[in-house]
Amino acid sequence: MKLTLKVWRQESGAEDGHFEEYPLEGVGPEFSLLEALDKLNDDLVARGEDPVAFDSDCREGICGACGVTVDGRPHGPQEKTPSCRQHLRSFEDGATVQLEPFRSGAFPVVKDLAVDRSALDRVIEAGGFVSTSVGTAPDADAIPVTHESAEWALDLAACIGCGACVAACPNGSAQLFAGSKTMHLATLPSSQKERSRRAKGITRAAEEEFGPCSVYGECAEVCPAGIPITAIAGLNREKLRQVLRNKDD
């Protein structure tokens, strides 16, 4: 299988970038997108050229570090699939595949395809946590949780924090991310203590770090975890609850 990778090259966020085309041979349809980049970098290093910088960690669709934009779509053509699980079988033999970083003012380019997504970390620091008492663990049945609540919380907790929602949004909004992190905790009784404070902190941080939400819905279309757009409605409801109660905890 032969491909041409049209890759964004940028030395740093302070410099202008450009696309460069690289022919790639010796790959097969079973190769993942990141394995294709590995092969390209092996070829570049063998020729004494600078390899393409990109992020990756688990390569199992869990950590969210690998995100790149493929042919204009965050992560790639396969729906609900992160970049590391996209495979070359999605492309025709001889095709040109364009790779560029996630595009958002909140994600400055570090180098080539790697971006700084620490703005998402600051949203989590603002309220995406639970305070618990230390000591002996409580009995598993001490706090009843309905099956429906548990399933909904798990669905929202599936967010891998990749930032694709931000890259896809015309406004660069992170409301889907913020909604998933808020609602999966607000749904469970064990994390009610800081519910109002969490809603206030996360919404404020999301508004400071990212653009506003206009409910375009592009975020939910590219989310590899399938987080529904109703998570945004839940975030707005939690913020309204906090305002009406006029309390932070």
C-alpha positions as MATLAB code, in Angstrom:
seq = 'MKLTLKVWRQESGAEDGHFEEYPLEGVGPEFSLLEALDKLNDDLVARGEDPVAFDSDCREGICGACGVTVDGRPHGPQEKTPSCRQHLRSFEDGATVQLEPFRSGAFPVVKDLAVDRSALDRVIEAGGFVSTSVGTAPDADAIPVTHESAEWALDLAACIGCGACVAACPNGSAQLFAGSKTMHLATLPSSQKERSRRAKGITRAAEEEFGPCSVYGECAEVCPAGIPITAIAGLNREKLRQVLRNKDD';
ca = [
       0.000    0.000    0.000;
       1.278    3.468   -0.921;
       0.154    6.768    0.522;
       1.222   10.376    0.436;
       1.152   12.000    3.851;
       0.644   15.762    3.694;
       1.890   16.729    7.143;
       1.845   20.071    8.934;
       5.383   21.067    9.956;
       5.905   23.860   12.461;
       9.025   24.283   14.557;
       7.212   26.073   17.395;
       4.173   28.174   18.186;
       6.223   31.303   17.604;
       6.978   30.382   13.976;
       4.829   29.966   10.879;
       4.053   26.462    9.706;
       3.501   24.802    6.358;
       2.494   21.476    4.828;
       5.068   19.053    3.497;
       4.283   15.960    1.442;
       5.982   12.637    2.089;
       5.524    9.478    0.008;
       5.014    6.446    2.233;
       5.489    2.865    1.103;
       5.585   -0.473    2.860;
       2.436    0.072    4.908;
      -0.719   -1.998    4.920;
      -4.407   -1.483    5.632;
      -3.893   -2.999    9.097;
      -1.535   -0.158   10.064;
      -2.923    2.404   12.469;
      -2.489    6.070   11.663;
       0.163    6.404   14.365;
       2.015    3.362   13.074;
       2.097    5.059    9.682;
       3.628    8.115   11.355;
       6.139    5.847   13.097;
       7.098    4.400    9.711;
       7.422    7.885    8.246;
       9.649    8.978   11.119;
      11.858    5.910   10.696;
      12.308    6.874    7.046;
      13.003   10.523    7.911;
      15.561    9.653   10.581;
      17.292    7.226    8.195;
      17.649   10.112    5.736;
      18.968   12.435    8.445;
      15.803   14.564    8.489;
      13.819   15.863   11.447;
      11.023   13.436   12.473;
       7.423   14.588   12.790;
       6.477   15.482   16.366;
       3.156   14.067   17.571;
       1.649   12.995   20.876;
       0.771    9.440   21.849;
       0.712    7.338   24.980;
      -1.494    4.293   25.469;
      -2.460    3.783   21.810;
      -5.551    1.968   23.060;
      -8.093    4.774   22.765;
      -8.031    5.574   26.471;
      -5.651    8.449   27.238;
      -6.712   10.998   24.613;
      -3.151   12.166   23.923;
      -2.985   11.145   20.264;
      -5.467   13.543   18.684;
      -4.677   14.983   15.250;
      -6.862   16.347   12.462;
      -7.129   13.993    9.488;
      -8.395   15.399    6.197;
     -10.077   18.229    8.089;
     -11.824   16.033   10.662;
     -10.576   15.674   14.247;
      -9.244   12.118   14.746;
     -10.158   10.868   11.282;
     -12.881    9.373    9.088;
     -13.990    6.544   11.388;
     -16.682    7.756   13.785;
     -16.270    7.407   17.563;
     -12.651    6.390   17.100;
      -9.562    8.251   18.369;
      -6.564    8.873   16.124;
      -4.595    5.906   17.472;
      -7.372    3.490   16.464;
      -7.888    4.922   12.973;
      -6.512    2.494   10.382;
      -5.225    2.901    6.863;
      -8.013    0.657    5.588;
     -10.136    3.814    5.665;
      -8.075    5.280    2.803;
      -7.681    4.261   -0.829;
      -4.340    2.927   -2.014;
      -2.430    5.884   -3.444;
      -4.468    8.458   -1.531;
      -3.109   11.699   -0.095;
      -3.888   11.994    3.619;
      -3.615   15.418    5.221;
      -2.499   15.521    8.857;
      -2.505   18.662   10.962;
      -2.810   19.507   14.661;
      -6.071   20.195   16.452;
      -6.934   23.759   15.473;
      -7.994   26.004   18.352;
      -6.692   29.171   19.938;
      -6.823   27.311   23.255;
      -4.431   24.643   21.910;
      -1.197   26.391   20.863;
       1.095   24.332   18.661;
       4.155   22.968   20.460;
       5.691   21.435   17.344;
       4.276   19.900   14.165;
       1.210   17.848   15.211;
       1.709   18.265   18.969;
      -0.351   20.890   20.798;
      -0.571   22.135   24.369;
      -3.927   21.017   25.822;
      -3.260   22.158   29.387;
      -6.342   24.410   29.200;
      -8.389   21.226   29.640;
      -6.380   20.407   32.763;
      -7.218   23.810   34.215;
     -10.928   23.085   33.768;
     -10.488   19.860   35.744;
      -8.497   21.660   38.430;
     -11.413   24.064   38.833;
     -13.814   21.349   39.969;
     -13.427   17.970   38.304;
     -12.663   16.106   41.506;
     -14.315   14.682   44.624;
     -13.283   15.166   48.263;
     -13.708   12.078   50.392;
     -12.983   11.113   53.977;
      -9.892    8.995   54.465;
      -9.900    5.795   56.452;
     -11.793    2.552   56.099;
     -13.761    2.267   52.868;
     -17.536    2.380   53.396;
     -19.665   -0.642   52.685;
     -20.399   -0.970   48.971;
     -24.162   -0.959   49.635;
     -24.115    1.990   52.055;
     -25.070    4.511   49.343;
     -27.693    3.130   46.934;
     -27.221    4.038   43.266;
     -29.843    3.135   40.689;
     -28.818    1.191   37.635;
     -29.924    4.048   35.372;
     -27.856    6.602   37.291;
     -24.795    4.385   37.280;
     -25.038    3.740   33.545;
     -25.526    7.443   32.747;
     -22.572    8.424   34.939;
     -20.369    5.803   33.282;
     -21.402    6.977   29.818;
     -20.374   10.546   30.668;
     -17.193    9.438   32.429;
     -16.059    7.822   29.171;
     -14.669   11.190   28.026;
     -10.944   10.745   27.349;
     -10.125   14.464   27.402;
      -8.698   14.505   23.871;
      -9.996   17.959   22.924;
     -11.596   16.920   19.623;
     -14.785   18.711   20.665;
     -12.850   21.969   20.951;
     -11.123   21.479   17.601;
     -14.418   20.749   15.836;
     -16.376   23.642   17.346;
     -16.492   26.827   15.214;
     -16.302   28.786   18.475;
     -13.592   26.648   20.045;
     -15.918   25.759   22.917;
     -15.218   23.034   25.469;
     -18.761   22.769   26.796;
     -19.111   19.093   25.850;
     -15.936   18.282   27.776;
     -17.014   20.436   30.727;
     -20.484   18.922   30.667;
     -19.199   15.357   30.776;
     -16.840   16.117   33.664;
     -19.555   17.920   35.613;
     -22.476   15.616   34.985;
     -20.858   12.254   35.633;
     -20.077   13.494   39.158;
     -23.370   15.333   39.664;
     -25.245   12.131   38.819;
     -23.792   10.113   41.690;
     -24.774   10.558   45.362;
     -21.189   10.096   46.578;
     -20.063   13.346   44.925;
     -22.884   15.669   45.995;
     -20.902   17.520   48.664;
     -19.201   19.870   46.187;
     -21.905   19.842   43.520;
     -22.602   23.581   43.437;
     -18.956   24.559   43.841;
     -18.037   22.168   41.043;
     -20.628   23.613   38.662;
     -19.444   27.156   39.348;
     -15.757   26.341   39.047;
     -15.931   24.247   35.881;
     -18.251   26.618   34.004;
     -16.146   29.631   34.927;
     -12.899   27.932   33.864;
     -14.442   26.710   30.597;
     -15.668   30.212   29.793;
     -12.277   31.750   30.586;
     -10.205   29.223   28.641;
     -12.467   28.488   25.656;
     -15.075   30.041   23.398;
     -18.851   30.146   23.989;
     -21.217   27.370   23.000;
     -23.710   28.054   20.202;
     -24.971   24.442   20.110;
     -23.671   23.725   16.616;
     -23.361   20.072   17.628;
     -20.052   19.508   15.820;
     -18.492   18.472   19.133;
     -20.722   15.437   19.597;
     -20.170   14.389   15.970;
     -16.413   13.918   16.437;
     -16.279   12.754   20.065;
     -14.512    9.367   20.100;
     -16.279    8.411   23.339;
     -19.746    9.214   22.009;
     -20.531   11.824   24.676;
     -24.031   13.093   23.800;
     -24.773   16.775   23.343;
     -27.224   16.505   26.238;
     -24.142   16.770   28.479;
     -24.094   20.482   27.592;
     -27.711   20.846   28.695;
     -26.781   19.126   31.937;
     -23.906   21.562   32.491;
     -26.230   24.530   31.981;
     -28.744   22.994   34.379;
     -26.068   22.504   37.033;
     -24.922   26.104   36.675;
     -28.524   27.362   36.959;
     -29.011   25.207   40.035;
     -25.932   26.755   41.624;
     -27.080   30.300   40.830;
     -30.619   29.761   42.141;
     -29.321   28.228   45.357;
     -26.688   30.957   45.626;
     -24.197   28.638   47.247;
     -20.783   27.158   46.502;
     -21.099   23.788   48.212;
];
